[in-house]
């Protein structure tokens, strides 16, 4: 009929909905965003692993954890070290389950002292590692305080670290760097599982260790 036009044929997904490709692409973007958000955490974990590997190459390692796994640490490839670091929780600890310790640490008075101890890592490396760990914790607290506990930090400690200024953080890492050490340092069986999982291409071992780590942290938070 004159004056009429055929409607163009519509193809593809209905308007207002995502095609399969768009859904896949969106999921990929979300996954990438998640990985980018976790990158600072991975970097702190990697720094801890690299310090342990470096200590393992010493002729006379003094760290008990390194002495026990010296050969295994030396044999970790770059890919294995990266696999070990890619955990959704911190592989380092700085009295993160001890609210009383952090109450004292946040005070500026030099008259308030904490028990002295030998540093686990060399001073400069320990300060850098402690600073990185605290910034990761603080950023997580500001993003989602409840989820910050999954890093391995007690709620009473997240309340303190979340309120620290950069000046506070610098003061604490300069004075308390001796307290940064590998998480579960006194439980070598856990580190044995981590090293074995990282050394294997079987992704199931890595997933099993990650689940075990979260279970241990949940138990410590109770």
Secondary structure as GFF3:
##gff-version 3
##sequence-region A 1 222
A	DSSP	alpha_helix	20	56	.	.	.	ID=ss1
A	DSSP	alpha_helix	64	68	.	.	.	ID=ss2
A	DSSP	alpha_helix	70	74	.	.	.	ID=ss3
A	DSSP	alpha_helix	78	85	.	.	.	ID=ss4
A	DSSP	beta_strand	92	93	.	.	.	ID=ss5
A	DSSP	alpha_helix	99	105	.	.	.	ID=ss6
A	DSSP	alpha_helix	123	143	.	.	.	ID=ss7
A	DSSP	alpha_helix	145	148	.	.	.	ID=ss8
A	DSSP	three_ten_helix	149	151	.	.	.	ID=ss9
A	DSSP	alpha_helix	155	161	.	.	.	ID=ss10
A	DSSP	alpha_helix	166	176	.	.	.	ID=ss11
A	DSSP	three_ten_helix	177	179	.	.	.	ID=ss12
A	DSSP	beta_strand	181	182	.	.	.	ID=ss13
A	DSSP	alpha_helix	188	199	.	.	.	ID=ss14
A	DSSP	alpha_helix	203	221	.	.	.	ID=ss15
###
